[in-house]
Amino acid sequence: MTEEEKTQVKEEDEFAEIPEEVLDDDDIQELEQMKEEIDIKVNGKKGSGENKGIEGWDPKTKLGMAVKSNKIRNINEILDAKMKILEPEIVDALLDVESDLISIGQAKGKFGGGKRRVWRQTQRKTEEGNVPSFSTLAVAGDSNGYIGFGEGKAKETLPARDKAIRKAKLNIFKIKRACAAFDCDCNDLHTVPFKVSGKSGSVRVDLIPAPQGTGLVVSRELKKVLKLAGIKDIYSRTSGKKRTTFNLIKACIKALEETNRK
């Protein structure tokens, strides 16, 4: 049994120790969300089955038909021509894409002690009661210079995840990488070509080239983005209200887009 499977069994045992009679509806809903997050973590949050069904894909757009018939075999042909991608299967067919979810929410604290989670829950008051909705943020990339991000919102967690991953694939773009640190002289594409900055809301993110072996000197959530983008070494500087993870990720994405400037 692997370490991940042992962790899953241990956490499931912890859930089993909680008597059902002491849980209210909100507690049960929170436990179900935590179990879904564990399932994503253990069964593969990266490439979690989104690539299935490409062979049975029935394209609806001219671009999709061209990709399905092998008239277009490189995604650069699409991105350089600034064609709009309307089907996520196009990206799945041309790239080996993986996806990951960003921790943008937080548990109540009753179970998990206020642990960060990938779902952000909001509620709307109605005469019938509270109507919850869930939102999440996903990033998709091939760890070789292509990255995209998307937001998803739905009444349940899994549809929100699927929407976010789909939008992340539709928004994919190419970044430039280089060996640009002043104290590094290798030929690997391991960092950004020059200092780039991005801003979203009050959050500003500066990405600075680093020599090989430095690693990702960024926050935990930004590491998910940069790994999927194919960045291995980088320094960072952030300012503003960094705990607003939505703006932090958007600022990082905008900074990566700046690598394409002339």
Long-range contacts (C-beta under 8 A, 24 or more apart in sequence): 4-41, 4-42, 5-42, 7-42, 8-38, 8-42, 11-38, 12-38, 18-111, 26-108, 27-110, 27-111, 29-132, 30-107, 30-108, 30-110, 30-111, 31-111, 33-117, 33-119, 33-121, 33-157, 34-107, 34-111, 34-112, 34-117, 36-157, 36-158, 37-117, 37-118, 37-119, 40-101, 40-118, 40-161, 45-99, 45-100, 45-101, 46-98, 46-99, 46-100, 47-97, 47-98, 47-99, 48-99, 50-88, 50-92, 50-97, 50-99, 50-165, 50-169, 51-92, 51-97, 53-89, 54-89, 54-92, 54-93, 57-87, 57-89, 57-93, 59-87, 59-89, 59-90, 60-86, 60-87, 61-86, 61-87, 63-87, 63-90, 64-89, 64-90, 67-93, 67-94, 68-93, 75-146, 75-172, 75-174, 76-174, 79-173, 79-174, 85-169, 85-170, 85-172, 86-170, 88-165, 88-166, 88-169, 88-170, 91-140, 91-148, 91-169, 91-170, 91-172, 92-169, 95-142, 95-146, 95-172, 96-142, 97-140, 97-141, 97-142, 97-146, 97-169, 97-172, 98-140, 98-141, 98-142, 98-143, 98-228, 99-138, 99-139, 99-140, 99-165, 99-168, 99-169, 99-228, 100-138, 100-139, 100-140, 100-224, 100-228, 101-136, 101-137, 101-138, 101-161, 101-164, 102-136, 102-137, 102-138, 102-139, 102-221, 102-224, 102-225, 102-245, 102-249, 103-220, 103-221, 103-245, 104-135, 104-136, 104-137, 104-245, 104-246, 105-136, 118-161, 119-157, 119-160, 131-155, 134-160, 135-160, 136-160, 136-161, 136-164, 137-164, 137-245, 137-246, 137-249, 138-164, 138-165, 138-167, 138-168, 139-168, 139-224, 139-225, 139-228, 139-249, 140-165, 140-168, 140-169, 140-172, 140-228, 141-172, 141-228, 141-229, 141-230, 142-228, 142-230, 143-227, 143-228, 143-229, 143-230, 144-230, 145-174, 145-175, 145-176, 145-177, 145-189, 145-229, 145-230, 146-172, 146-173, 146-174, 146-175, 146-229, 146-230, 147-172, 147-173, 147-175, 147-225, 147-228, 147-229, 147-230, 147-253, 147-256, 148-172, 148-173, 149-225, 149-249, 149-250, 149-253, 151-246, 173-257, 173-260, 174-260, 175-229, 175-230, 175-256, 175-257, 175-259, 175-260, 176-259, 176-260, 177-230, 177-231, 177-259, 178-209, 179-212, 180-209, 181-209, 181-210, 181-211, 181-212, 181-214, 181-233, 183-211, 184-210, 184-211, 184-212, 186-212, 188-212, 189-230, 190-231, 190-232, 190-233, 191-231, 191-232, 191-233, 191-234, 192-231, 192-234, 192-256, 192-259, 193-259, 194-259, 196-255, 196-256, 196-258, 196-259, 197-255, 197-258, 198-250, 198-251, 198-252, 198-253, 198-254, 198-255, 198-256, 198-257, 198-258, 199-251, 199-254, 200-246, 200-247, 200-248, 200-250, 200-251, 200-254, 201-240, 201-241, 201-244, 201-247, 201-250, 201-251, 202-240, 202-241, 202-244, 202-247, 203-238, 203-239, 203-240, 203-241, 203-242, 203-244, 203-247, 203-248, 203-250, 203-251, 204-238, 204-239, 204-240, 204-251, 205-236, 205-237, 205-238, 205-248, 205-251, 205-252, 205-254, 205-255, 206-236, 206-237, 206-238, 206-255, 207-234, 207-235, 207-236, 207-252, 207-255, 207-256, 208-234, 208-235, 208-236, 208-237, 209-233, 209-234, 209-235, 210-234, 210-235, 219-248, 221-245, 221-248, 221-249, 222-248, 222-249, 222-252, 225-249, 225-252, 225-253, 225-256, 226-252, 229-256
